[in-house]
């Protein structure tokens, strides 16, 4: 009999308050990738993406870190915090490279595709664009948000920005004019959003809905109802499945094409605030109110990172041992 493997996530301790943002670096040709976490304890952490092993903590913020991200090769990190600053870090040395002052709590940060610009969003309901090659230069200001930002992201080869706030509208801005050029209207306020790896699909969490839009046409592609209000939804790089997490502490996994639920896993002890897929799609990460981040296998039972799969022979042996043990209990009873 072939045993069905159980999802056993890796728990990554170290934070002391809720984990509210996560981001993986990119990877090519099976190169190593990394994971950064933003937390209300004000101490973003860098980890190995495959294993969750701690590498270092970025020390310097004086308030909760709401946003955290890495550039493609993980040489730079950027964090947005409640101390009204966005900080740029040398992720190799672990040292602060620059600090960009805002006039309110900084909530979001994103590297441009070419890695030369930072896009930030703050609770003054404005976005800013900073040139990391010229850190003394004032950032360009983009106005138009009418609520506190949830996510502000580059796409369309850095020619466009998709911005979502705590409202029922997702706004599209033209980087050349710094003006809103389009929008998407939602039925309920936005909880979270992110782009697919190829930036062709916008993944939106709104109420208990996981909604997917084409970034080219801005038309809705798919919409699925989840068992609870969700805060974050992430699409696998292959676009075969997606994961979501929210208020009921569960991690959900669904077939992207059919909407069939594949998993609903317990592990966190608080609402799930953020979920992200690794660049190779082998794992996904979740951050929670319980102060932990966890790594989950996309293909349960596969040998990857710290997970070791049993061989068929070992599985059969374990199954025989379990059967014999059950028979012994039955006889003794």
C-alpha positions in Angstrom: 0.0 0.0 0.0 1.3 3.5 -0.9 1.2 5.8 2.1 0.0 9.3 1.7 2.5 11.8 3.1 1.4 14.4 5.6 2.3 18.1 5.3 4.8 18.8 8.0 5.9 22.5 7.8 9.3 23.8 9.0 8.9 26.4 11.8 11.3 29.3 11.7 11.5 30.9 15.1 13.3 34.2 16.1 10.6 36.9 15.9 8.8 38.0 19.0 5.8 39.7 17.4 3.5 39.1 14.4 5.2 38.4 11.0 3.4 40.7 8.5 5.4 40.4 5.3 7.6 38.0 3.5 9.6 38.0 0.2 11.9 35.6 -1.6 14.8 36.5 -3.8 14.8 35.2 -7.4 17.0 32.3 -8.5 18.2 31.0 -11.8 19.8 27.7 -12.8 19.2 26.1 -9.4 21.1 28.8 -7.6 20.4 29.4 -3.9 17.6 31.8 -3.0 16.8 33.7 0.2 13.9 34.8 2.3 13.3 38.0 4.2 10.6 38.6 6.9 9.1 41.8 8.1 7.8 41.8 11.7 6.2 44.1 14.2 9.3 43.5 16.5 11.2 45.9 14.2 13.9 43.3 13.3 13.6 42.0 9.8 15.5 38.7 9.3 17.2 37.1 6.4 17.1 33.3 5.9 18.1 30.6 3.5 15.0 30.1 1.3 15.2 26.3 1.0 15.6 25.5 4.7 14.5 28.6 6.7 17.9 28.7 8.5 18.6 32.1 10.0 21.4 34.1 8.4 21.1 37.5 10.1 19.0 40.3 11.5 18.9 43.8 10.1 19.3 46.1 13.1 18.3 49.8 12.9 14.6 50.3 12.8 12.8 51.9 15.8 9.3 50.6 15.0 7.3 47.8 13.5 8.5 46.7 10.1 5.5 46.4 7.8 7.2 45.7 4.4 10.4 43.8 3.5 11.8 42.7 0.2 15.0 41.6 -1.6 16.4 42.4 -5.0 16.8 39.5 -7.5 20.1 38.2 -6.4 19.6 39.1 -2.7 22.5 41.5 -2.6 20.2 44.2 -1.4 17.3 44.3 1.0 14.7 47.0 1.7 12.4 47.5 4.6 9.5 49.8 5.4 8.7 50.7 9.0 6.6 52.5 11.5 9.5 54.9 12.3 8.6 56.8 9.1 11.6 55.3 7.2 12.4 52.9 4.4 15.9 51.5 4.8 18.2 50.0 2.1 20.5 47.3 3.3 23.6 45.6 2.1 22.2 42.1 2.4 25.7 40.5 2.2 27.3 42.6 4.9 24.0 43.0 6.9 24.6 46.8 7.1 22.4 49.8 6.4 23.2 51.5 3.1 20.7 54.3 3.1 17.5 55.6 4.9 14.7 57.3 3.1 12.5 59.5 5.4 8.7 59.6 5.0 6.1 61.8 6.8 4.1 58.9 8.1 4.4 55.2 8.7 6.0 53.4 5.7 4.0 50.3 4.8 5.2 48.9 1.5 8.4 48.7 -0.5 9.3 47.1 -3.8 12.5 47.0 -6.0 12.0 47.8 -9.7 12.8 45.0 -12.1 16.2 46.5 -13.1 17.0 46.9 -9.4 17.8 50.6 -9.6 14.6 52.1 -8.1 12.6 51.7 -4.9 8.9 52.2 -4.8 7.4 52.9 -1.4 4.0 53.6 0.1 3.2 55.3 3.4 0.2 56.2 5.5 0.3 59.7 4.3 -1.5 58.1 1.3 1.3 58.7 -1.1 3.9 56.7 -3.0 7.5 57.6 -3.6 10.1 56.5 -6.1 13.8 56.6 -4.9 16.9 56.2 -7.0 19.2 53.8 -5.1 22.1 55.0 -7.2 21.6 58.5 -5.9 20.3 58.1 -2.3 20.7 61.8 -1.5 18.0 62.7 -4.1 14.5 63.4 -3.0 12.0 60.7 -4.1 9.4 61.5 -6.7 5.9 61.7 -5.1 2.9 59.9 -6.5 -0.5 61.0 -5.1 -3.9 59.4 -5.6 -4.3 56.9 -2.8 -7.3 57.6 -0.6 -6.5 55.1 2.2 -3.5 53.5 3.8 -1.5 51.3 1.3 -1.5 47.5 1.4 0.8 46.8 -1.5 2.5 49.0 -4.2 4.2 47.0 -7.0 6.1 47.6 -10.2 5.1 45.8 -13.3 4.9 46.2 -17.1 8.8 46.5 -17.3 8.8 49.2 -14.6 6.5 51.4 -16.7 3.5 50.9 -14.5 2.6 50.6 -10.8 -0.3 48.7 -9.3 -1.3 50.1 -6.0 -3.8 48.7 -3.5 -4.9 50.3 -0.2 -7.5 49.6 2.5 -10.3 50.3 0.1 -12.3 48.7 -2.7 -10.2 50.1 -5.5 -6.9 48.9 -7.0 -5.2 51.7 -8.9 -2.9 51.6 -11.9 -0.4 54.4 -12.4 1.8 55.4 -15.3 5.4 55.9 -14.2 6.1 58.4 -16.9 3.3 60.8 -15.9 3.0 59.7 -12.2 -0.8 59.8 -12.8 -3.5 57.2 -12.4 -4.4 55.7 -15.7 -6.8 52.9 -14.8 -8.4 51.0 -11.8 -10.0 47.8 -10.7 -13.1 47.9 -8.5 -13.6 45.3 -5.8 -16.8 44.2 -4.0 -15.0 44.3 -0.6 -11.9 46.1 0.7 -8.5 44.8 -0.3 -6.6 42.7 2.2 -3.5 41.9 0.2 -2.2 41.4 -3.3 0.9 40.3 -5.2 2.0 39.5 -8.7 2.6 36.1 -10.2 6.3 35.4 -10.9 6.0 36.4 -14.6 3.9 39.5 -13.5 1.1 38.5 -15.9 -1.4 37.9 -13.1 -2.4 40.0 -10.2 -3.4 37.8 -7.2 -5.9 39.6 -4.9 -7.2 38.7 -1.4 -10.5 40.5 -0.7 -13.0 39.2 1.9 -13.0 35.5 1.6 -12.3 35.7 -2.1 -9.1 34.8 -4.0 -9.4 36.8 -7.3 -7.0 36.7 -10.2 -6.7 39.5 -12.8 -4.8 39.8 -16.1 -2.3 42.7 -15.7 -2.5 43.3 -19.4 -6.3 43.7 -19.7 -7.1 44.2 -16.0 -10.0 41.7 -16.5 -10.9 39.1 -14.0 -9.6 35.6 -14.9 -10.7 33.5 -12.0 -12.4 33.9 -8.6 -12.7 31.4 -5.8 -14.3 31.4 -2.4 -12.1 30.3 0.6 -13.3 28.9 3.9 -12.4 32.1 5.8 -11.5 35.8 5.2 -8.1 35.7 3.7 -5.2 38.2 4.0 -2.9 36.9 1.3 -3.0 34.7 -1.8 0.0 33.5 -3.9 0.1 31.7 -7.3 2.6 29.0 -8.0 5.1 29.9 -10.7 3.6 27.1 -12.9 0.1 28.5 -12.4 -1.2 25.1 -11.5 -2.1 25.8 -7.9 -2.4 28.7 -5.4 -2.2 29.0 -1.6 -4.0 31.4 0.7 -4.1 32.2 4.4 -6.2 34.3 6.7 -8.2 34.7 9.8 -8.9 31.0 10.7 -5.2 30.1 11.2 -5.3 27.6 8.3 -3.0 27.3 5.2 -5.1 26.5 2.1 -3.9 25.1 -1.2 -6.2 24.9 -4.3 -6.0 23.8 -7.9 -5.8 27.1 -9.8 -7.7 25.7 -12.9 -10.6 24.0 -11.1 -10.7 25.6 -7.7 -10.6 22.2 -6.0 -9.2 22.3 -2.5 -6.1 20.2 -2.1 -5.0 21.0 1.4 -6.2 22.8 4.5 -3.4 22.6 7.0 -3.2 23.5 10.7 0.1 24.8 12.1 -0.2 28.4 13.0 -1.7 29.7 16.3 -2.9 33.0 14.9 -4.2 34.6 11.7 -2.0 34.2 8.6 -0.9 37.6 7.4 1.2 36.7 4.3 2.0 33.8 2.0 4.7 33.6 -0.8 6.0 30.9 -3.2 9.7 30.3 -3.6 11.1 31.1 -7.0 11.4 27.4 -8.0 7.9 26.7 -6.6 9.1 23.9 -4.4 8.0 25.6 -1.1 5.8 28.3 0.1 6.2 30.5 3.2 3.6 31.8 5.6 3.9 34.5 8.3 1.5 34.7 11.2 0.2 36.7 14.1 1.8 34.0 16.3 5.2 35.4 15.6 6.5 32.6 13.4 7.1 32.0 9.7 6.7 28.5 8.3 7.9 26.7 5.2 5.6 24.2 3.5 6.2 21.7 0.7 4.3 22.2 -2.6 4.8 18.5 -3.3 4.4 16.7 0.1 6.9 13.9 0.7 9.5 15.0 -1.9 13.1 15.2 -0.8 13.9 18.9 -0.8 15.8 21.2 1.7 15.4 19.6 5.1 12.6 17.3 4.1 13.7 13.7 3.4 11.3 11.4 1.6 11.1 7.7 2.5 11.8 5.2 -0.3 9.0 3.0 -1.5 10.8 0.1 0.3 10.9 2.0 3.6 7.2 3.0 3.2 6.2 -0.6 2.6 8.2 -1.7 5.7 6.6 1.0 7.8 3.2 -0.1 6.6 3.9 -3.7 7.4 5.2 -2.8 10.9 2.0 -0.8 11.5 -0.2 -3.7 10.3 1.6 -6.2 12.5 1.3 -3.9 15.5 -2.4 -3.5 14.9 -2.7 -7.3 14.6 -0.9 -7.8 17.9 -3.2 -5.3 19.6 -6.2 -7.1 18.1 -5.0 -10.5 19.3 -4.2 -9.2 22.8 -7.6 -7.6 23.0 
